[in-house]
Amino acid sequence: MSLESQSPIHPPCDSFPISTRARHLSQPTNTYLPATRRGAMGDATASSSSKTAELDAPLHALGFEIEEISPSRITGRLVVTPICCQPFKLLHGGVSALIAEGLASMGAHRASGYSRVAGMQLSISHFRSAGVGDTVLARAVPVHIGRSTQVWEVKLSKMDTSTLGEGPQIAEARVTLLCNLPVPDEMKSVGESLRKYSRL
């Protein structure tokens, strides 16, 4: 089976013309510029699902729902489904890492005045498992907000079904990001979606 038939959305890099390939390889792959949908309607009261679809397509594809976006924290939840699991039907560690980087990137993007940010380093520790049907709550808070770098801490916990609050912590991540990077002219409107859903 050829690479082209395996991945029609992301063709292999060597299939691009040389000028496109150089530009493709020079772009940081973990730069946060939130996905926007043409004609998306909504405000701070929009459903969590539509908010997530507009702000972070990969998280939305897994069923993650962004809840709160404020200067002091970003929160959300994920109901664990088979698509989020490794072969033993437990939440895949890579999904936890994706959640951590996604929330930290949104927080850093907002904290930097909607300038472009790029993840530099992510460290995650896994303490407990979550299985199919569990709800995982995620909370990202800033540890350091500087002029050129930011550090965010992201905690993931199982929801306590009796209180509907945070239960046992399943993972904790620390994400370091470059911030206040220039935004390309064609991407100047990218921060509008995040601005729309942010609390003051």
N, C-alpha and C positions, 0 to 999 in steps of 0.2 A: 504494500500500500504506500503510495507516495505521500510526502509531507503535505502537498496541496490538498489531497483528498481528506487528510486527517484534520486539517485546521483551515477551513475556508475563510474564517474571519481574520486570522492573523497569518498571512502568507510568510514563508521563510524569508529572512532578511536578504539573502542573495538573489531573490526574485525581483527586488526593487532596482530601478535604474541607479547607477552609481551615485548621482547627485542626491537622490532621495535616500539611498542607503546611508550615506555619510551623515545626513541630517537626522535620520532615524537613530543611528548609533550614538550620536552626540547628545541626544535628549535624555535627561535623567528619567528612568522608567518609573520612579516612585514620586514624581512631582505631583503635588495636589492642586489640581484645577478642577473643581467639581463639575460633574456632568450636568448639562442643562437640557431640558426638553423644550422644543419649540411649542409655544402655545400653552405651556403648563400654567394652570390657574392655582392660586392658593395664597395663604398667608400664614401667620403663626398658628392659626387654628386648623390648618389642613391636616388630613389624616397622616399618621406616622408613615404609612406605606407610600403614599404619594410624595411625601417629603423626602423619604429615603431614595425613591426612584429618581428624583430630581438632583439630589446631592451626591449620591454614591451608587452608581449602577451595580458594581460587584456585590456590595453589601445587600442591596435590594434583591439581587438574583438569588441570594441564599435565604431570603426571608427576614433579614434584619430590619428592625424598625427604629429609626432615630426619634427620640422623644423630646429632649430638652437641649437647646443650644443657647448658652449664656457665656459671659466672659469668664465665669469661674468653673464651669463644667459642661461637658457634653455627655448625654446619657442615651441609652437605647436598650433594646431587648431582642432576643432571638429565641424562637421556639425551635428546639433541635429536631430536625427531620432527617430522614436517611441521606439526603443529598449533602448534609453537613458532616457526615460521619465517616470514620475509617472502617476497615472491614469488621472490627469487633463491635460495631454499632454504637460507638462512643464518639462524642464531638471530636473532630479532627483538630489537632494542635495548630495546623495552618489556618483554619478558620478563626481560631482565637487570635492569632497573630494578625490576620486581615482586619478583624474588628479593631484591634488595638491601633494599628497604623491608620486605619480610616478615621477613627474618632480623634486621635491625636493630631492628624493632619487638618481636620476641620477646625479643631480648637486653635491650632497654631495659625491657620489662615485667617481666622477671625481676629485673634489677638495681635496679628501683625498689620491690622488695618486693611485686610483683604489683599495683601501682597502675596506673591507666589511663594510657596514653601516646598521643600524637598526633604524627604526622610533620609537621614544619614545612618542611623543605627537603631535597631530594635532588639531588645533583650526580653525574653518572656520565660517565666517559670510556671509550670503546671503542677498544681497541688492535688486536685481531685478530678474525677471524671464527671461528665454530664451525658446522659443517654437520650435516646429518641423520646420525645414528649416532654423533656425537661425544658423549662424556660430559663435562659441565661440573661442576667442583667449586667450591663456594662456601664462603667462610669469613668470618664477621663477628666483629670484635673491637672492644671499646670504646676510644675515644680519650679521651673525657671523660665522667665520670659526676658530674653536679652535682645540686643539690637541685631545680632547676626545668628543667634541660635536660640532654640527653645527646647525644653525637656518636659515631657508630659508623662504622667503615671496613669495607667489604665488598669482597673480592677474588674475582673469578671467573677460573678457569683451566681450560684443557683438560686432561683426564686424560692423563698419559703412559702409553700402553698397555704399555710395556716394564716400568715400575716400579709402575704403578697408583697413582702419586702425582701431585702437581701438576706439570703441564707448563707450556707457555707461558701467560702471563696474557692473558686476552681483554678484561677490563674491571675497572674499579675505581670504587667509589662511596663517597660520604660522605653520611651521613644524619643530620640534626639533628632531635631530637624533644623536644617538651614532655613532662615527666614529672611523676609524683606528682599527677596530676589526680584529682579525686574519682570514685569508681566509683558509678554509679547503683545504688540498692537492688536493682533487679531483675537486676542484672548481677554481684552480689557473688561468685557462684560461678565466674566466668569464668576466673580464674587457676588453678583446680584442675587442668585438663588440663596446663598448662605445668609446674606443680609436680610432677605425677605423672612426667613424663619428664625432669626436670632432675637433673643430678648435683650433689652438694653441693660 
